[in-house]
């Protein structure tokens, strides 16, 4: 008689800690559903990206590259950071091209956190940071924000959460899921806290191009004294709609990059070579093509706000990224209940505000990433669904 497999005995503790945290995914499209909460941009990358990739395929580029990426890509990243963010990094020793921002953030936390260590981040936050810290045996400590402050954290709140186990502060601005941005003044104050307590700052800037109403994007590493204690993460997924090509990067002092390389090599060796050539083209193509994209996303943002006003649902004014964080507490439903019923009764897909921490309870993450006419149809369904609840 065969002994049944005791799966719990064989799975690692880290695997058991995170089982089920992703939910279930299906690749089968469901007719009639409209996703008004997707984090995937709906526009195409600029044509030079595909042209460069096709040229790389024709040239037979199929071998490993340098672990940190091809020199042309790292040089283009360094120039982008210099010209747009006021950051100066050596492309030979201070930049790693990664398989998207997802690898960059895992690589960063692997390098910083031992079991029992903590990193702080404002909540609501991007849930992958929580999962990655959990995998490593560390803890992503949420610093709760409130609707009354538009879910914007203060340096004093972060400082109050610091313990002897704290190793880093994670900042995501523009923010997912709230669509808020941290001002230069607030970032400067957080920088002072990091310096005072000798902490690393992880600055996730993947939504930097999505800014509205004149809001300024400030790179943490550009502030006085912060270059040596900041790891900057960015990606081609949001900036160039290259989500499936899996290409991102990070920039950090050479000593930190050197410490990251064994983990990077173990996971990836190097990013996809064809995607890397596409990344060079993306960064060296004039970015005026994005003007129309941002104009359209701003139009959708305003339509979203007008629709929510008509429904009587409050929201956090979207300043950046491409999300709308709206308040459904008056419906009497929790975030999870609202999402489940919207899918079942209105065929709408959203993300609950709690996906990035309990501070988002009662809120829903909508997005600007659905094109017309489904965008307008989705909002009409939402309005009818809200009426049915209230």
C-alpha positions in Angstrom: 0.0 0.0 0.0 1.4 3.4 -1.0 1.9 5.9 1.8 0.1 9.2 1.1 2.3 12.1 0.6 2.5 14.4 3.6 2.7 17.7 1.7 3.1 19.8 4.8 6.1 17.8 5.7 7.8 18.5 2.3 6.9 22.1 1.7 9.3 24.7 3.2 8.1 27.0 5.9 8.4 29.9 3.5 6.2 28.2 0.9 3.6 27.5 3.6 3.7 31.1 4.8 2.6 32.5 1.4 0.4 29.8 0.1 -2.9 31.2 -1.1 -1.8 34.9 -0.9 -2.0 35.4 -4.7 -5.6 34.1 -5.1 -6.5 32.2 -8.2 -5.7 33.2 -11.7 -7.4 32.1 -14.9 -6.2 32.8 -18.5 -9.6 32.0 -19.9 -11.5 35.2 -20.7 -15.0 35.5 -19.3 -17.4 37.1 -21.8 -19.1 40.2 -20.5 -16.8 41.1 -17.7 -15.3 44.6 -17.7 -12.1 45.1 -15.6 -12.2 48.6 -14.2 -9.4 47.9 -11.7 -6.6 46.5 -13.9 -2.9 47.6 -13.3 -2.0 46.8 -16.9 -1.9 49.9 -19.2 -4.0 49.5 -22.4 -1.7 51.3 -24.9 1.0 49.9 -27.1 4.7 50.4 -26.6 6.2 52.9 -29.1 7.1 51.2 -32.5 10.9 51.5 -32.1 10.7 49.0 -29.2 9.4 46.3 -31.5 11.8 47.3 -34.3 14.8 47.0 -32.0 13.6 43.6 -30.8 13.0 42.3 -34.3 16.5 43.5 -35.3 18.0 41.6 -32.2 16.2 38.5 -33.3 17.4 38.8 -36.9 20.9 39.2 -35.5 20.6 36.0 -33.5 20.9 37.6 -30.1 20.1 34.5 -28.0 23.0 34.2 -25.6 23.5 35.3 -22.0 24.3 38.9 -21.5 26.3 40.4 -18.7 24.5 39.6 -15.4 23.6 43.3 -15.0 22.4 43.7 -18.6 23.9 44.8 -21.9 26.1 47.9 -21.6 23.9 49.8 -24.0 20.9 49.4 -21.7 22.7 50.3 -18.5 24.1 53.4 -20.2 20.7 54.4 -21.4 19.3 53.9 -17.9 22.1 56.0 -16.4 21.4 58.8 -18.9 17.6 58.6 -18.2 18.3 58.9 -14.5 20.7 61.8 -15.0 18.5 63.8 -17.4 15.1 63.2 -15.8 15.7 62.5 -12.1 18.9 64.3 -11.3 20.6 61.1 -10.3 24.2 60.1 -11.3 25.1 56.4 -11.4 27.9 54.5 -12.9 26.3 52.2 -15.5 29.2 49.7 -15.0 28.8 49.2 -11.3 25.6 50.8 -9.9 22.8 49.6 -12.2 21.2 46.2 -12.6 18.7 45.4 -15.4 16.1 43.1 -13.9 13.2 40.9 -15.0 10.7 43.7 -14.2 10.3 45.7 -11.1 9.0 42.5 -9.4 12.5 40.9 -9.5 14.0 44.3 -8.5 11.9 44.5 -5.4 12.5 40.9 -4.4 16.2 41.3 -5.0 16.2 44.4 -2.8 14.4 42.8 0.1 16.6 39.6 -0.2 19.6 41.8 0.2 18.3 43.9 3.1 16.2 41.6 5.3 17.1 38.7 7.5 14.4 36.7 9.4 12.9 38.9 12.0 13.9 42.2 10.3 11.4 44.8 9.5 10.8 47.3 6.7 8.2 50.1 7.0 5.8 51.4 4.3 2.7 53.5 4.3 -0.5 51.5 4.1 -2.4 50.9 1.8 0.5 49.6 -0.2 1.4 47.4 -3.1 0.8 43.9 -1.7 3.8 42.2 -3.4 6.2 43.9 -0.9 4.3 42.2 2.0 4.5 38.8 0.3 8.2 39.1 -0.5 9.0 40.1 3.1 7.0 37.2 4.3 8.8 34.8 2.0 12.1 36.0 3.5 10.9 35.7 7.1 10.9 39.4 7.6 8.0 41.7 8.1 6.7 44.6 6.1 5.3 46.8 8.8 2.4 48.9 7.6 2.2 52.6 8.7 -1.5 53.2 8.5 -2.8 56.3 6.7 -6.4 57.6 6.7 -9.0 59.0 4.3 -8.9 62.2 6.2 -5.3 62.8 5.1 -5.9 61.5 1.6 -3.9 58.4 2.6 -0.7 60.5 2.8 1.9 59.5 5.4 4.0 61.9 7.5 7.6 61.5 8.5 6.4 61.6 12.2 4.2 58.5 11.6 7.1 56.6 10.0 9.5 57.6 12.8 7.0 56.5 15.4 6.9 53.0 13.8 10.7 52.5 13.9 11.9 49.6 16.2 15.4 48.1 16.8 14.4 45.6 14.0 13.7 48.2 11.3 16.1 48.1 8.4 14.4 50.1 5.7 11.6 52.4 4.6 9.7 51.6 1.4 8.3 54.6 -0.4 6.1 54.2 -3.5 5.2 57.5 -5.1 3.0 57.9 -7.2 1.3 55.3 -5.1 -0.5 52.1 -5.9 -3.4 51.7 -4.9 -4.3 55.2 -3.7 -3.1 57.4 -6.6 -1.5 59.9 -4.1 1.9 61.4 -4.3 4.4 62.5 -1.6 5.5 66.1 -1.8 9.1 67.2 -1.9 8.7 68.6 1.7 7.4 65.2 3.0 10.1 63.3 1.2 12.7 65.6 2.6 11.3 65.0 6.1 11.3 61.2 5.6 14.9 61.5 4.3 15.9 63.2 7.6 14.3 60.3 9.5 16.2 57.7 7.5 19.4 59.5 8.1 18.8 60.0 11.8 18.1 56.3 12.3 20.6 55.0 9.7 18.0 53.3 7.5 17.9 52.4 3.8 15.1 53.9 1.7 13.6 51.8 -1.1 12.1 54.2 -3.6 9.7 52.6 -6.0 9.1 55.0 -8.9 7.5 52.9 -11.6 4.5 55.3 -12.0 6.6 58.5 -12.3 5.3 59.5 -15.7 1.7 59.4 -14.6 1.2 62.8 -12.9 -1.8 65.2 -13.0 -2.7 68.7 -12.0 0.9 69.8 -11.9 2.1 67.4 -9.2 5.9 67.0 -9.1 7.7 63.7 -9.0 10.8 63.8 -6.8 13.4 60.9 -6.7 14.4 60.2 -3.1 18.0 59.6 -4.1 18.2 63.2 -5.5 17.7 64.7 -2.0 20.8 65.8 -0.1 22.6 62.9 1.6 20.3 60.2 0.2 22.1 58.8 -2.7 24.3 56.5 -0.5 21.2 55.1 1.4 18.6 54.8 -1.4 17.8 52.0 -3.8 15.7 53.3 -6.7 13.5 50.8 -8.5 11.9 51.4 -11.9 10.4 49.5 -14.7 9.4 49.5 -18.4 6.1 47.9 -17.6 4.1 51.0 -16.7 6.3 53.7 -18.5 6.3 51.9 -21.8 3.4 49.4 -21.5 6.0 46.6 -21.8 4.4 44.4 -19.0 4.9 41.1 -20.7 8.5 41.7 -21.8 9.6 41.7 -18.1 12.2 44.4 -18.0 13.0 46.7 -15.1 16.0 48.1 -13.3 17.4 49.3 -10.0 20.1 51.8 -9.2 22.1 51.8 -5.9 25.6 52.4 -4.6 28.2 49.9 -6.0 28.6 48.1 -2.7 24.8 47.4 -2.5 24.7 46.3 -6.2 27.6 43.9 -5.5 25.8 42.4 -2.6 22.7 41.8 -4.8 24.5 40.1 -7.7 24.5 36.5 -6.2 20.7 36.6 -5.7 20.2 38.1 -9.2 22.3 35.5 -10.8 20.6 32.7 -8.9 17.1 33.8 -10.0 17.7 35.2 -13.5 21.4 35.2 -14.6 20.3 38.1 -16.8 17.1 39.6 -18.2 15.7 38.5 -21.5 18.2 39.6 -24.1 15.6 40.5 -26.7 13.7 42.6 -24.2 16.9 44.4 -23.3 17.3 45.7 -26.8 13.7 46.8 -26.8 14.5 48.7 -23.5 17.4 50.6 -25.2 15.0 51.7 -27.9 12.4 52.7 -25.4 14.8 54.9 -23.5 16.4 56.5 -26.5 13.2 57.3 -28.4 11.8 60.8 -27.8 9.0 60.6 -25.3 6.6 62.9 -27.0 4.5 59.9 -28.1 3.4 59.6 -24.4 1.7 63.0 -24.4 -1.5 61.6 -26.1 -1.5 58.7 -23.6 -1.4 61.0 -20.6 -4.0 63.3 -22.1 -6.3 60.3 -22.5 -5.7 59.0 -19.0 -6.4 62.4 -17.6 -9.7 62.4 -19.5 -10.6 59.1 -18.0 -9.6 60.3 -14.6 -11.9 63.3 -14.9 -14.7 61.1 -16.1 -14.2 58.7 -13.2 -14.3 61.6 -10.7 -17.5 63.0 -12.3 -19.1 59.6 -12.2 -18.3 59.0 -8.6 -19.6 62.5 -7.7 -22.9 61.6 -9.4 -23.0 58.3 -7.5 -22.3 60.1 -4.2 -19.2 58.1 -3.5 -16.2 60.0 -2.1 -12.7 59.3 -3.4 -9.1 60.2 -2.9 -8.2 62.9 -5.5 -6.0 61.0 -8.0 -2.7 62.9 -8.2 -0.5 60.3 -9.9 -0.3 56.7 -11.1 -3.5 55.5 -12.9 -5.7 54.5 -10.1 -8.9 55.9 -8.5 -9.3 55.0 -4.8 -13.0 55.4 -4.0 -15.0 55.0 -0.8 -17.9 52.5 -0.6 -18.5 52.5 3.1 -21.9 54.1 2.8 -23.1 51.0 0.9 -22.6 49.0 4.1 -20.3 46.5 2.4 -16.7 45.7 3.2 -14.2 46.1 0.4 -14.2 42.3 -0.3 -18.0 42.1 -0.3 -18.2 45.0 -2.7 -15.8 43.4 -5.1 -17.5 40.0 -5.0 -21.0 41.5 -5.5 -19.8 43.8 -8.3 -18.4 40.9 -10.2 -21.5 38.7 -9.6 -24.2 41.3 -10.1 -22.7 43.9 -12.5 -19.9 41.8 -14.2 -17.3 44.3 -13.0 -13.8 43.5 -11.8 -12.1 45.7 -9.1 -9.4 45.3 -6.5 -10.4 45.7 -2.9 -8.6 48.5 -1.0 -7.5 46.0 1.6 -5.2 44.2 -0.9 -2.4 46.5 0.3 -3.2 46.5 4.0 -6.1 47.1 6.4 -6.0 50.9 6.1 -7.8 50.6 2.8 -10.9 48.9 4.3 -14.0 50.4 2.8 -12.2 51.5 -0.3 -11.9 50.1 -3.8 -9.2 50.5 -6.4 -10.5 51.6 -9.8 -8.2 52.2 -12.7 -7.8 54.4 -15.8 -6.7 51.5 -18.0 -9.9 50.5 -19.8 -10.4 52.0 -23.3 -13.7 53.3 -24.6 -16.4 52.3 -25.1 -16.0 49.6 -22.4 -14.8 52.3 -20.0 -18.0 54.2 -20.2 -20.1 51.0 -20.2 -18.3 49.9 -17.0 -19.0 53.2 -15.2 -22.7 52.9 -16.2 -22.8 49.4 -14.7 -21.1 50.7 -11.6 -23.7 53.5 -11.2 -26.5 51.0 -11.6 -24.9 48.6 -9.1 -24.4 51.4 -6.5 -28.1 52.5 -6.9 -29.1 48.9 -6.3 -27.2 48.9 -3.0 -28.3 52.3 -1.7 
